């Protein structure tokens, strides 16, 4: 069902990890709310294709860079400040989810996952605070994962990174609250994105649905209503919260048998 948050019109929001997956799936719906979007991804070509397909060049600024690189994060923050000196919100969506058993999970691998999944949420938020404060009360949304609540075999680095985002949301909610800035974390369940189409077997899909109260696949658009609510003035008293959008997950798909065929080589 279509919905509109009129107070979002003409406000500027940054969305990271926008070329693929959840980010790609959210872009059109966010633009429909009248938002101006700054889209960030390391895949510049796909980002450009997505934007061209939507046909909303005036509402979109595309920036290319690797958020795992601190120098790139600093450059991107500077470019965002130029195009959006007054910034309403940041949706920290960029992330990677490589699967490895513990005996192949060393500190270098952990750092690689944290560099993409956690460090940009810290750096970009800090560097863009002047813009958020300039708009009189901004919104920060961290995209976590239901895997932090249930644990998932072979995903220890990813699950740990998503747990870090939960802690970050709760802490920053207190720290930034006096500025009128809210900070919340959304934990999606098994969202049907491109990577799943490549990796999921029929048995994996069966187990995912068996582990949900709602017997249908979840799509990026299922997150849109909650994200728009958290961006809007209607959520000005909601901060420091962790909210699941998982179809009523009861998690048998966290078992090794559903994950092992997707282990990275």
NORRA-V497106 format. One record per pair of residues at least 4 apart in sequence whose ideal C-beta (glycine too) atoms are under 6 Angstrom apart, sorted by the first residue. I is the first residue (numbers start at 1). J is the second residue. If there is no record, write none. Layout:
I:J
I:J
This chain:
5:33
5:228
5:232
7:232
7:233
8:33
8:34
8:35
8:231
8:232
9:34
11:35
11:88
12:36
12:84
12:87
12:88
13:35
13:37
13:88
13:89
14:38
14:90
15:23
15:37
15:39
15:91
16:40
16:92
16:93
16:94
17:23
17:93
17:94
18:23
18:39
18:41
19:41
19:43
19:46
19:47
20:24
20:194
21:193
22:93
22:191
22:220
23:93
24:50
25:220
26:30
26:220
28:54
29:224
30:35
31:56
31:59
33:228
36:59
37:60
38:61
38:80
38:84
39:47
39:62
40:63
41:47
42:66
44:64
47:62
51:60
51:62
56:60
61:83
63:76
63:79
65:72
65:76
66:72
67:73
67:94
67:120
68:115
68:116
73:120
73:123
77:124
77:127
77:128
80:84
81:131
85:131
86:134
86:135
87:128
87:131
87:132
88:135
88:138
89:138
89:139
89:231
90:140
91:141
92:121
92:142
93:143
94:120
95:117
96:116
97:158
98:264
99:154
99:155
99:259
99:262
99:263
99:264
100:104
100:105
100:264
101:154
105:109
105:156
105:157
110:157
113:117
113:157
113:161
114:118
114:161
115:119
117:161
118:161
118:164
119:123
120:124
121:142
124:128
129:133
132:138
132:181
133:179
137:180
138:181
139:182
139:231
140:183
141:184
141:230
142:165
142:169
142:185
143:186
144:148
144:162
144:165
144:166
144:185
144:187
145:162
145:187
146:187
146:189
146:244
146:246
146:249
147:152
147:155
147:159
148:159
148:162
148:163
150:251
150:254
151:254
152:159
152:254
153:256
153:259
154:259
154:263
155:159
165:185
166:185
166:242
168:172
169:183
169:184
169:185
170:240
172:176
172:183
173:183
173:239
173:240
176:181
182:239
183:239
184:230
184:241
185:242
186:243
187:244
188:245
189:218
189:246
189:247
189:249
190:208
191:218
191:220
192:196
192:217
192:219
196:200
199:262
200:204
200:205
204:258
207:253
207:258
208:253
209:215
211:249
211:250
211:251
211:252
211:253
212:247
212:248
212:249
213:248
214:247
214:248
218:222
218:247
222:245
223:227
223:245
226:245
229:234
229:235
230:235
253:258
256:260
